[in-house]
Protein backbone atom coordinates (compact mmCIF):
# COMPACT_ATOMS: atom_id res chain seq x y z
CA UNK A 1 0.00 0.00 0.00
CA UNK A 2 1.14 3.53 -0.74
CA UNK A 3 0.15 6.60 1.21
CA UNK A 4 -0.17 9.51 -1.15
CA UNK A 5 -2.88 12.06 -1.60
CA UNK A 6 -5.87 10.67 -3.44
CA UNK A 7 -7.62 12.68 -6.11
CA UNK A 8 -11.42 12.82 -6.18
CA UNK A 9 -11.36 10.38 -9.11
CA UNK A 10 -9.35 7.89 -7.06
CA UNK A 11 -11.47 8.33 -3.96
CA UNK A 12 -14.73 7.60 -5.82
CA UNK A 13 -13.79 5.71 -8.98
CA UNK A 14 -16.48 5.04 -11.58
CA UNK A 15 -16.31 3.40 -15.02
CA UNK A 16 -17.63 6.72 -16.32
CA UNK A 17 -14.08 8.04 -15.98
CA UNK A 18 -13.41 6.21 -19.23
CA UNK A 19 -15.24 9.20 -20.73
CA UNK A 20 -12.17 11.28 -19.90
CA UNK A 21 -10.15 9.14 -22.32
CA UNK A 22 -13.03 9.20 -24.79
CA UNK A 23 -13.16 12.99 -24.73
CA UNK A 24 -9.44 13.30 -25.42
CA UNK A 25 -9.75 10.85 -28.31
CA UNK A 26 -12.66 12.80 -29.73
CA UNK A 27 -10.65 16.02 -29.55
CA UNK A 28 -7.88 14.33 -31.56
CA UNK A 29 -10.53 13.72 -34.23
CA UNK A 30 -11.48 17.43 -34.22
CA UNK A 31 -7.87 18.33 -35.07
CA UNK A 32 -7.86 15.70 -37.82
CA UNK A 33 -10.81 17.54 -39.39
CA UNK A 34 -8.39 20.34 -40.32
CA UNK A 35 -6.31 17.93 -42.39
CA UNK A 36 -9.34 16.03 -43.67
CA UNK A 37 -11.05 19.03 -45.21
CA UNK A 38 -8.33 21.64 -45.65
CA UNK A 39 -5.44 19.57 -47.06
CA UNK A 40 -5.80 18.26 -50.66
CA UNK A 41 -5.65 14.47 -50.92
CA UNK A 42 -6.45 13.60 -54.52
CA UNK A 43 -7.11 9.91 -55.17
CA UNK A 44 -7.56 9.09 -51.49
CA UNK A 45 -10.61 9.45 -49.23
CA UNK A 46 -8.42 10.67 -46.35
CA UNK A 47 -5.15 12.62 -46.14
CA UNK A 48 -1.98 10.70 -45.33
CA UNK A 49 1.50 11.73 -44.26
CA UNK A 50 2.65 12.33 -47.85
CA UNK A 51 -0.35 14.57 -48.63
CA UNK A 52 0.26 16.60 -45.50
CA UNK A 53 3.98 17.07 -46.20
CA UNK A 54 3.35 17.98 -49.85
CA UNK A 55 0.80 20.60 -48.80
CA UNK A 56 3.08 21.90 -46.03
CA UNK A 57 6.03 22.42 -48.38
CA UNK A 58 4.03 24.70 -50.67
CA UNK A 59 1.59 26.30 -48.25
CA UNK A 60 1.49 29.85 -46.97
CA UNK A 61 2.55 30.63 -43.42
CA UNK A 62 -1.07 30.33 -42.31
CA UNK A 63 -1.40 26.96 -44.04
CA UNK A 64 1.79 25.69 -42.44
CA UNK A 65 0.63 26.96 -39.05
CA UNK A 66 -2.63 25.07 -39.51
CA UNK A 67 -0.75 21.83 -40.20
CA UNK A 68 1.48 22.33 -37.17
CA UNK A 69 -1.51 23.03 -34.92
CA UNK A 70 -3.40 20.02 -36.30
CA UNK A 71 -0.51 17.59 -35.91
CA UNK A 72 0.42 18.92 -32.47
CA UNK A 73 -3.20 18.76 -31.36
CA UNK A 74 -3.60 15.20 -32.58
CA UNK A 75 -0.39 14.13 -30.85
CA UNK A 76 -1.22 15.87 -27.56
CA UNK A 77 -4.78 14.54 -27.39
CA UNK A 78 -3.64 11.05 -28.38
CA UNK A 79 -1.10 11.04 -25.53
CA UNK A 80 -3.81 12.18 -23.10
CA UNK A 81 -6.21 9.58 -24.48
CA UNK A 82 -3.80 6.68 -24.00
CA UNK A 83 -2.66 7.88 -20.58
CA UNK A 84 -6.26 8.15 -19.37
CA UNK A 85 -7.08 4.77 -20.91
CA UNK A 86 -4.23 3.10 -19.02
CA UNK A 87 -5.20 4.90 -15.80
CA UNK A 88 -8.77 3.70 -16.16
CA UNK A 89 -7.83 0.11 -16.94
CA UNK A 90 -5.67 -0.01 -13.81
CA UNK A 91 -8.34 1.46 -11.58
CA UNK A 92 -11.06 -0.65 -13.14
CA UNK A 93 -9.09 -3.76 -12.18
CA UNK A 94 -9.05 -2.57 -8.55
CA UNK A 95 -12.69 -1.50 -8.75
CA UNK A 96 -13.77 -5.01 -9.77
CA UNK A 97 -12.59 -6.31 -6.40
CA UNK A 98 -14.82 -3.92 -4.43
CA UNK A 99 -18.36 -4.15 -3.13
CA UNK A 100 -19.21 -1.10 -5.23
CA UNK A 101 -18.63 -3.13 -8.38
CA UNK A 102 -21.06 -5.80 -7.19
CA UNK A 103 -23.63 -3.13 -6.35
CA UNK A 104 -23.15 -1.53 -9.76
CA UNK A 105 -24.19 -4.78 -11.44
CA UNK A 106 -27.44 -4.94 -9.46
CA UNK A 107 -28.76 -1.49 -10.39
CA UNK A 108 -29.64 0.60 -13.42
CA UNK A 109 -26.09 1.96 -13.30
CA UNK A 110 -24.72 -1.30 -14.69
CA UNK A 111 -24.80 0.29 -18.15
CA UNK A 112 -21.92 2.53 -17.03
CA UNK A 113 -19.67 -0.40 -17.95
CA UNK A 114 -20.46 0.29 -21.63
CA UNK A 115 -18.09 3.24 -21.34
CA UNK A 116 -15.27 0.66 -21.56
CA UNK A 117 -16.00 -0.73 -25.07
CA UNK A 118 -17.02 2.77 -26.17
CA UNK A 119 -13.57 4.07 -25.27
CA UNK A 120 -11.77 1.04 -26.71
CA UNK A 121 -13.49 1.65 -30.05
CA UNK A 122 -12.29 5.25 -29.92
CA UNK A 123 -8.78 3.96 -29.19
CA UNK A 124 -8.75 2.08 -32.51
CA UNK A 125 -9.89 5.23 -34.31
CA UNK A 126 -7.16 7.31 -32.63
CA UNK A 127 -4.56 4.71 -33.59
CA UNK A 128 -5.65 4.84 -37.22
CA UNK A 129 -5.49 8.64 -37.26
CA UNK A 130 -1.98 8.54 -35.80
CA UNK A 131 -0.95 6.13 -38.55
CA UNK A 132 -2.40 8.29 -41.31
CA UNK A 133 -0.83 11.49 -40.04
CA UNK A 134 2.58 10.36 -38.79
CA UNK A 135 3.53 7.11 -40.57
CA UNK A 136 5.10 7.45 -44.06
CA UNK A 137 3.96 5.02 -46.78
CA UNK A 138 1.12 3.67 -44.63
CA UNK A 139 -1.27 3.82 -47.57
CA UNK A 140 0.85 1.26 -49.45
CA UNK A 141 -0.12 -1.43 -46.92
CA UNK A 142 -3.52 -0.11 -45.91
CA UNK A 143 -5.43 -2.93 -47.65
CA UNK A 144 -3.76 -5.35 -45.25
CA UNK A 145 -4.76 -3.21 -42.30
CA UNK A 146 -8.48 -3.04 -43.10
CA UNK A 147 -9.21 -6.72 -42.28
CA UNK A 148 -7.28 -6.28 -39.03
CA UNK A 149 -9.35 -3.19 -38.22
CA UNK A 150 -12.56 -5.09 -38.87
CA UNK A 151 -11.44 -7.87 -36.54
CA UNK A 152 -10.48 -5.36 -33.84
CA UNK A 153 -13.80 -3.52 -34.00
CA UNK A 154 -15.71 -6.80 -34.03
CA UNK A 155 -13.85 -7.85 -30.88
CA UNK A 156 -14.90 -4.61 -29.19
CA UNK A 157 -18.45 -5.14 -30.47
CA UNK A 158 -18.58 -8.66 -29.03
CA UNK A 159 -17.31 -7.28 -25.72
CA UNK A 160 -20.05 -4.63 -25.76
CA UNK A 161 -22.73 -7.21 -26.52
CA UNK A 162 -21.50 -9.45 -23.70
CA UNK A 163 -21.87 -6.59 -21.24
CA UNK A 164 -25.25 -5.72 -22.71
CA UNK A 165 -26.33 -9.37 -22.56
CA UNK A 166 -25.41 -9.52 -18.90
CA UNK A 167 -27.53 -6.44 -18.21
CA UNK A 168 -30.56 -7.52 -20.26
CA UNK A 169 -30.28 -11.09 -19.00
CA UNK A 170 -30.47 -9.89 -15.41
CA UNK A 171 -33.36 -7.46 -15.74
CA UNK A 172 -35.45 -9.48 -18.23
CA UNK A 173 -35.16 -12.75 -16.35
CA UNK A 174 -35.24 -11.57 -12.75
CA UNK A 175 -36.23 -7.92 -12.83
CA UNK A 176 -34.35 -5.36 -10.81
CA UNK A 177 -34.64 -2.40 -13.16
CA UNK A 178 -35.93 0.67 -11.33
CA UNK A 179 -38.11 2.79 -13.66
CA UNK A 180 -38.22 5.68 -11.20
CA UNK A 181 -34.41 5.90 -11.23
CA UNK A 182 -34.40 5.97 -15.03
CA UNK A 183 -34.99 9.72 -15.15
CA UNK A 184 -32.12 10.50 -17.54
CA UNK A 185 -30.72 9.27 -20.84
CA UNK A 186 -28.03 7.23 -19.08
CA UNK A 187 -29.38 4.05 -20.68
CA UNK A 188 -28.29 5.44 -24.06
CA UNK A 189 -24.66 4.67 -23.25
CA UNK A 190 -24.91 1.15 -24.77
CA UNK A 191 -26.27 2.67 -27.98
CA UNK A 192 -23.35 5.12 -28.02
CA UNK A 193 -20.90 2.23 -27.65
CA UNK A 194 -22.48 0.21 -30.46
CA UNK A 195 -22.64 3.26 -32.73
CA UNK A 196 -18.91 3.85 -32.18
CA UNK A 197 -18.27 0.26 -33.26
CA UNK A 198 -20.52 0.79 -36.28
CA UNK A 199 -18.64 3.87 -37.48
CA UNK A 200 -15.33 2.09 -37.07
CA UNK A 201 -16.54 -0.92 -39.02
CA UNK A 202 -17.79 1.38 -41.77
CA UNK A 203 -14.34 2.91 -42.37
CA UNK A 204 -13.05 0.12 -44.66
CA UNK A 205 -16.19 0.47 -46.79
CA UNK A 206 -15.24 4.09 -47.50
CA UNK A 207 -11.52 3.50 -48.05
CA UNK A 208 -10.86 -0.03 -49.29
CA UNK A 209 -10.54 -1.00 -52.95
CA UNK A 210 -11.10 -4.69 -52.20
CA UNK A 211 -14.75 -5.68 -52.86
CA UNK A 212 -14.98 -8.41 -50.23
CA UNK A 213 -13.55 -6.07 -47.58
CA UNK A 214 -16.09 -3.41 -48.53
CA UNK A 215 -18.87 -6.00 -48.42
CA UNK A 216 -17.90 -7.29 -44.99
CA UNK A 217 -17.51 -3.73 -43.74
CA UNK A 218 -20.95 -2.74 -45.01
CA UNK A 219 -22.61 -5.82 -43.53
CA UNK A 220 -21.02 -5.65 -40.08
CA UNK A 221 -21.38 -1.89 -39.70
CA UNK A 222 -25.04 -2.10 -40.73
CA UNK A 223 -25.69 -4.71 -38.04
CA UNK A 224 -24.20 -2.57 -35.28
CA UNK A 225 -25.87 0.56 -36.64
CA UNK A 226 -29.29 -1.09 -36.52
CA UNK A 227 -28.62 -2.37 -33.00
CA UNK A 228 -27.61 1.13 -31.88
CA UNK A 229 -30.75 2.69 -33.39
CA UNK A 230 -33.04 0.11 -31.76
CA UNK A 231 -31.48 0.61 -28.33
CA UNK A 232 -31.64 4.39 -28.76
CA UNK A 233 -35.36 4.29 -29.54
CA UNK A 234 -36.13 1.95 -26.63
CA UNK A 235 -33.99 3.86 -24.13
CA UNK A 236 -35.42 7.23 -25.12
CA UNK A 237 -38.97 5.91 -24.83
CA UNK A 238 -38.34 4.38 -21.42
CA UNK A 239 -36.72 7.53 -20.03
CA UNK A 240 -39.29 10.14 -21.03
CA UNK A 241 -42.04 9.26 -18.52
CA UNK A 242 -39.75 9.07 -15.43
CA UNK A 243 -38.14 12.36 -16.45
CA UNK A 244 -41.42 14.25 -16.78
CA UNK A 245 -42.72 12.68 -13.55
CA UNK A 246 -39.67 13.09 -11.33
CA UNK A 247 -37.46 15.53 -13.20
CA UNK A 248 -34.03 14.76 -14.60
CA UNK A 249 -31.55 13.30 -12.14
CA UNK A 250 -29.14 16.22 -11.54
CA UNK A 251 -25.96 14.11 -11.64
CA UNK A 252 -27.06 12.48 -14.91
CA UNK A 253 -28.26 15.68 -16.59
CA UNK A 254 -25.37 15.68 -19.13
CA UNK A 255 -26.82 12.48 -20.62
CA UNK A 256 -29.64 14.56 -22.11
CA UNK A 257 -27.16 15.49 -24.83
CA UNK A 258 -25.78 11.99 -25.52
CA UNK A 259 -28.00 11.88 -28.61
CA UNK A 260 -25.64 14.47 -30.14
CA UNK A 261 -22.56 12.19 -30.34
CA UNK A 262 -24.71 9.21 -31.28
CA UNK A 263 -26.07 11.14 -34.26
CA UNK A 264 -22.57 12.20 -35.32
CA UNK A 265 -21.07 8.72 -35.33
CA UNK A 266 -24.12 7.16 -36.97
CA UNK A 267 -24.24 9.96 -39.54
CA UNK A 268 -20.58 9.47 -40.43
CA UNK A 269 -21.11 5.70 -40.53
CA UNK A 270 -23.91 6.11 -43.07
CA UNK A 271 -21.81 8.48 -45.17
CA UNK A 272 -18.98 5.95 -45.17
CA UNK A 273 -21.40 3.24 -46.25
CA UNK A 274 -22.72 5.44 -49.05
CA UNK A 275 -19.17 6.10 -50.24
CA UNK A 276 -18.43 2.38 -50.32
CA UNK A 277 -21.63 1.70 -52.25
CA UNK A 278 -20.63 4.42 -54.74
CA UNK A 279 -17.03 3.39 -55.33
CA UNK A 280 -17.45 -0.40 -55.22
CA UNK A 281 -21.05 -1.14 -56.17
CA UNK A 282 -21.81 1.81 -58.47
CA UNK A 283 -24.64 3.16 -56.30
CA UNK A 284 -24.76 6.92 -56.76
CA UNK A 285 -26.10 9.70 -54.58
CA UNK A 286 -26.12 13.45 -55.18
CA UNK A 287 -24.53 16.32 -53.30
CA UNK A 288 -27.98 17.74 -52.60
CA UNK A 289 -29.07 14.51 -50.93
CA UNK A 290 -25.98 14.58 -48.73
CA UNK A 291 -26.66 18.19 -47.77
CA UNK A 292 -30.25 17.39 -46.76
CA UNK A 293 -29.13 14.32 -44.80
CA UNK A 294 -26.44 16.22 -42.88
CA UNK A 295 -28.82 19.11 -42.21
CA UNK A 296 -31.33 16.71 -40.68
CA UNK A 297 -28.65 15.16 -38.48
CA UNK A 298 -27.45 18.58 -37.40
CA UNK A 299 -31.00 19.69 -36.66
CA UNK A 300 -31.57 16.78 -34.29
CA UNK A 301 -28.28 17.52 -32.58
CA UNK A 302 -29.03 21.22 -32.09
CA UNK A 303 -32.46 20.44 -30.63
CA UNK A 304 -31.13 17.91 -28.11
CA UNK A 305 -28.21 20.19 -27.33
CA UNK A 306 -30.54 23.07 -26.53
CA UNK A 307 -32.70 20.80 -24.38
CA UNK A 308 -29.69 19.62 -22.43
CA UNK A 309 -28.35 23.14 -21.89
CA UNK A 310 -31.78 24.29 -20.71
CA UNK A 311 -31.96 21.59 -18.04
CA UNK A 312 -28.34 22.08 -16.97
CA UNK A 313 -29.00 25.76 -16.50
CA UNK A 314 -32.26 25.24 -14.58
CA UNK A 315 -30.53 22.76 -12.28
CA UNK A 316 -27.53 25.07 -11.79
CA UNK A 317 -25.26 22.24 -12.91
CA UNK A 318 -22.15 24.42 -13.10
CA UNK A 319 -22.22 25.53 -9.47
CA UNK A 320 -23.19 22.06 -8.24
CA UNK A 321 -20.72 19.93 -10.20
CA UNK A 322 -18.27 22.12 -12.13
CA UNK A 323 -17.26 24.79 -9.63
CA UNK A 324 -14.15 24.58 -7.46
CA UNK A 325 -16.22 24.06 -4.32
CA UNK A 326 -18.90 21.84 -5.83
CA UNK A 327 -19.47 18.10 -5.89
CA UNK A 328 -17.55 15.76 -8.16
CA UNK A 329 -19.34 13.55 -10.66
CA UNK A 330 -17.58 11.35 -13.20
CA UNK A 331 -20.61 11.92 -15.43
CA UNK A 332 -19.42 15.50 -15.95
CA UNK A 333 -17.05 14.16 -18.58
CA UNK A 334 -20.12 13.33 -20.66
CA UNK A 335 -20.35 17.06 -21.36
CA UNK A 336 -17.32 16.88 -23.64
CA UNK A 337 -18.80 14.37 -26.08
CA UNK A 338 -21.68 16.56 -27.39
CA UNK A 339 -19.42 19.53 -28.02
CA UNK A 340 -16.83 17.41 -29.82
CA UNK A 341 -19.49 15.61 -31.85
CA UNK A 342 -21.22 18.83 -32.86
CA UNK A 343 -17.88 20.34 -33.90
CA UNK A 344 -17.12 17.34 -36.12
CA UNK A 345 -20.60 17.35 -37.64
CA UNK A 346 -20.38 21.06 -38.49
CA UNK A 347 -17.18 20.35 -40.41
CA UNK A 348 -18.96 17.63 -42.38
CA UNK A 349 -22.03 19.80 -42.95
CA UNK A 350 -19.92 22.69 -44.24
CA UNK A 351 -17.56 20.68 -46.46
CA UNK A 352 -19.59 17.65 -47.56
CA UNK A 353 -22.84 19.61 -47.57
CA UNK A 354 -22.63 23.32 -48.32
CA UNK A 355 -19.36 23.32 -50.29
CA UNK A 356 -20.06 20.09 -52.19
CA UNK A 357 -23.51 21.35 -53.18
CA UNK A 358 -22.02 24.61 -54.47
CA UNK A 359 -23.80 26.86 -51.98
CA UNK A 360 -20.61 28.44 -50.64
CA UNK A 361 -17.03 28.69 -51.90
CA UNK A 362 -14.34 26.80 -50.02
CA UNK A 363 -12.18 29.10 -47.87
CA UNK A 364 -14.35 32.12 -48.66
CA UNK A 365 -15.87 34.46 -46.07
CA UNK A 366 -19.08 32.43 -45.78
CA UNK A 367 -17.03 29.26 -45.38
CA UNK A 368 -15.16 30.58 -42.35
CA UNK A 369 -18.33 32.12 -40.94
CA UNK A 370 -20.13 28.76 -40.80
CA UNK A 371 -16.96 26.90 -39.80
CA UNK A 372 -16.38 29.21 -36.82
CA UNK A 373 -18.87 27.39 -34.53
CA UNK A 374 -16.94 24.15 -35.03
CA UNK A 375 -13.68 25.80 -34.01
CA UNK A 376 -15.27 27.58 -31.05
CA UNK A 377 -16.80 24.34 -29.81
CA UNK A 378 -13.52 22.50 -30.25
CA UNK A 379 -11.48 24.87 -28.11
CA UNK A 380 -14.30 25.23 -25.59
CA UNK A 381 -14.21 21.45 -25.12
CA UNK A 382 -10.43 21.51 -24.74
CA UNK A 383 -10.84 24.10 -21.98
CA UNK A 384 -13.59 22.01 -20.37
CA UNK A 385 -11.42 18.88 -20.47
CA UNK A 386 -8.55 20.73 -18.80
CA UNK A 387 -10.89 22.12 -16.15
CA UNK A 388 -12.46 18.74 -15.43
CA UNK A 389 -9.03 17.17 -15.17
CA UNK A 390 -8.11 19.87 -12.65
CA UNK A 391 -11.23 19.17 -10.60
CA UNK A 392 -11.10 15.38 -10.67
CA UNK A 393 -7.44 14.41 -10.85
CA UNK A 394 -5.75 16.98 -8.66
CA UNK A 395 -5.23 15.69 -5.13
CA UNK A 396 -6.94 17.96 -2.60
CA UNK A 397 -4.70 19.64 -0.08
CA UNK A 398 -4.36 18.04 3.32
CA UNK A 399 -6.09 14.80 2.37
CA UNK A 400 -4.06 11.61 2.60
CA UNK A 401 -5.55 8.27 1.71
CA UNK A 402 -4.05 4.83 1.40
CA UNK A 403 -4.16 3.65 -2.19
CA UNK A 404 -3.49 0.20 -3.64
CA UNK A 405 0.05 -0.09 -4.97
CA UNK A 406 0.10 -0.23 -8.75
N, C-alpha and C positions, 0 to 999 in steps of 0.2 A: 504494500500500500504506500502511496505517496501522499504527502500533506502539502498541497499547494492550493492556492485560491481557486475556487470553482466558479466558473461563469454561470450565468442564469441558464444557458443551454445545457450545461453539464449537470446542474442541480435538478433540472426537470426535463430530462431528455424526452423527445417525442419523435416518431418517424417522420413527422411533418418537417423536421429540420432538413430532410432531403431536398425540400423545396429551395433551400439556400443554394445548394449545388445546381438545382434545376434553373434557378434564376440567373446564375452566372453563365451557365451554358446557353441560355436564351439570349443573353446580352452579347455573347460571342457571335451568335447568328445575326444580331442587328448590325454588327460591324461588317459581317460578310456581305450584307445587303449593299454596302458601298461598292464592293468589288463586283458583285453580281450584276448590278444595273448600271454602274458608271464606267466600268472597264470593258472595252470591246473584247469579245471572245468568239470570233467567227469560226463556225464549224463545230463548236462545242456548246452544250446547253449551260455549262457553268465555266467560270474563269479558272484557270490553273496557274501554277507558278510562272510558266513561260509567258502567258498572256499578261500577267501583272508586271513582270519585269520589262516586257516589250513596251507596254504603256508607260511605265515609269521612266524609261530612258528617253522618251520623246514628249513627255507631258510638261505642262507649265509648272511653275512653282506650286500653284494651288493644287494641281493634279497630283504632284508628287507628295505634297503634304497630306492629301486625302489618303493616298496609298499607305503612307507611314502611319497615320492615325488608325486606319482600318487594320493593318497587320499588327500594330502594337495592341490595339484593343482586343483583337481575337486572341493574341498570345496571353495577355493579362487575364482575360476572363476565362480562358481555358485553364490556366494555372489555378485560378480560384476555384473553378468547377471541380477539377480533380482533387485539389486539397480538401474541399468540403465533402466530396464523395468519400474519400478515404476516412476522414474524420467521422462521418456518419456510419460507415460500415463498421468501424471499430466500436463506436458507442452502441450501435444496434446489437452487436454481439453481446455486449454487457447487459443491454436492456432485456434481451431474451431470457436472461437468468433471473429476472425480477418478478415480483408479484404483479407489478403494473402491466407487464406484458401479458400475463394470464388474464387480467381484468380487461385489457384492451380487446382481447379476442372473445369477450362475452358481452360486448356492448355494440352500439351502432358505430363507435369509433374504430372498429376493426378495419374499416375501409382506409384508414390512414396508412396502412401497410402498402397500399397501391402506389404511394409516393416512391417506393423503392424501384419497381420496374419502370415507372414513369421517368425517373432520373437516369436509370441505366440506358433506356432508349435514347435519351438526350446525349448521354456519354458517347454512344456510337456516332451520332450526328456530329458532335464536336470533333471526334477523332477524324471523321471524313473531311470536315472543313480544314482541319490542320494539315491533312495530307494534300488537299487541293492547293492550299495557299503556300505551304512551306517546303513541299517535297518536289524536286525537279523530276521530270519525266514520269510522273505518276500516271498520266493519262495513257502511257504506252502499255501499262499492265492493268488498266482499270477493269477490263472485261473479266479478268481473273478475280478481281476483288468483289464484283457484284454478287456472285453466288455466296461468297463468304459473308457479305453484308446481309443477304437474305437469311442465311442460317443464324446469324447473330440476332437479328430482329425477331426471328421465329422463336429462338430460345427465350428472349425476354417476354415475348407474347405468351408462351407456354407458362412461364413463371407467373405472369399476371393472371392468367386463367386459373392456375392452381390456387392462388390467393383468393380469387373471386369465387371459385368453387367451394373453398372452405367456408367463406362467408355465407353464400347462398345455401350451402348444404346445412349449415347450422340453423339459420333462421327459417328455412322452408320445411325442415324436418322436425325441429323442436321448438320453433318460435324464438323469442328473445329480442326481437326487434321492437324498439320503443318508438311508436309513431309521434308521441308528444315531443321527444327529443330530436326529431328529424326536422326541426325548424330552421334549416339552412340548405344550401346546395352542396353540403359536404359529401353526399353520396354520389356526386358527379365525378369524384376523383378517379374511380375505376374507368369511367368513360374517357377521361383525359389520358390515362395511361394507355388504353387501347388505341386511342386516336394517334398518340405519339408513335406507337408501333406501326400503325397503318401508314403514316406519312413516311416513315423510314423505309418500309417495304415498297412504297411506291416510287422511291428514288431510282432504282434500276430501270423501271419502266420508262422514265423520262430520259435516261442517259445511255442505256445499253443499246448496242447494235445487234445483239444476238437475240433472235426471235424467241427462243425457248426461255431465256432469262426474262425478257419482257412479259411473256405470257405468265410465267410463275409469279413475277412481281405483281402483275395486274390482279391475278386470282387471289393471292394471299392478302394483298393490301385491301382488296374489296371486302374480304371476309372480316378483317378487323375493323374496317370502316363501318360496315353494317352493324357489327356488335357494339361499337361505340355509339352509334346513333340510337340503337334500341335502348341501351342503358341510359343514355341521356334523356330520352323521352320518358322512360319509366321513373327515373330519379326526379326529374322536374315535376312530374305529375304528383308523385308521392309527397314532395316537399311543400307544395303550394298551400294545402289546407292547414298543416301545422304552423306555417309561417303567418298566415292571416289570422289564425286563432290565438297564437301565443307570441307573435312577434318573432323577428329573426334573432337567433342566439347571438349575443354581442361578440363573443370570441370567434364565432364562425362567420361573421358578417362578410369578410373578404371573399367567401365562396360564392357570393351572389354574382361575382364577375368571372367565375371559372368558365362560363360559356364562351367568353371572349377568346381565351387560348384554344379551347376546343374547336371553335369555328375557324381559327387561323390554320391549325394543323390539318383539319379535315378539308378546308378549302385548298390548301397547297397540295394535299394528297390527290384531290380530284383533278387539279390542274396537271399534276405529274402523270396521272393516268391518261388524261386527254392527250398529252404530248406523246406518250407511248403509243396510243391508238393512232395518232396522226403519222408518226414516223415509221411505225412498223406494220400497221394494219390498214393504212390509207384511209383512216376515218378523219374527216376534216371538220373543223369548227371555225367560225369567224371571229375577228377581233371584237365585233360588237357583242357577240354572245358572251365572250370572256368579260367584257366590261360590265355587262348586266349582272353576270354571275358574281363578280367581285364586289359590285355595288350592293347586292343583296346581302352578301356575307358581312360587309362592313356595316351595313344598316343594323343588322342583328347585334353586332358587337357594340355599336354606339348605344343602342337602346339598353342593353344589359349593363354596359358600363355606367350609364347615367343612373340606372336603378341602384346599382351598387354604391355609387358615390352619394346618392341621396340618403340611403340607409346609414352609411358610415358617418355622414355628417349629423344626421338626427340622433345617432347613438353616441356622438362625441368620441368616435373611435380613436382619433389622434391622441387626445388627452388621456384616454384610458389605457391604450396599448402602445402608443408610439412616442410618448413623451419620456423625458429622462426619469421622472418620478412615477411613471405609470406601471401597470402590470406588464408581464412578459408572456407573450403567446407565440408559439412556433407557427401558428396559422397566419401570423402577420406576413410571413414570407410569400404567402399566396397573393399578396398585393402586387408583387413584381410581375407575375405571369401575365396579367391582363395588359399592363402597359407595354411589355415587350411584344406580346402578340399583336396588339393594335399597331405598334410601330412597324412591325414586319408586314402586316397586311396593307398598311398605307403605301409602303414601297411597292408592293405588288399591284395595288389599285392604280397608282400613278403610272408605273412603267408598263405593266402588262394590260392595263385598262385604258387610261386616258391617252398615253403616248401611242400605244399600239393602234388605237382606234383613230388616231389623227386629230384628236380634240385639242391637244396642246403640243408644243414643240419641246423636244428634249433639251434640257439645260437652259430653257428660256425663263423669263420672269415668272410666268404662271407655273412652270414646273417646280421652281424652288418655293413658290408660295404654298403649293399643296403638299410639297415634301416636308416643309418646315414642321408640321405636327409630328411626323415620324421622328425627326431629329430631337425635338423637344421632349417627346415621350422617352426616347432612348436615354438621354442624359438625366432626365428626372428619375428613371428607374435605376441608373447607376448610383445616383445620390441616395436613393432610398435603400439600395442594397448596402451601401457603406454605412448608412445610419443604423440599419437593422443589425448589421454585424457589430457595430459599436454597442448597441443595447444588449445583444444576446451573448456575445462572445468575449466581452471584456469582463474580467473578474472584478466584482465589487470590492471596494476598499474595506479592509478590516474583517473580511469573511474568509475563514479558513475551513476547508472541508476535505475529509479524506476521500481520495479518489482511487479507483482500481488502477494498479500499475499497468501500463500498456506496453 
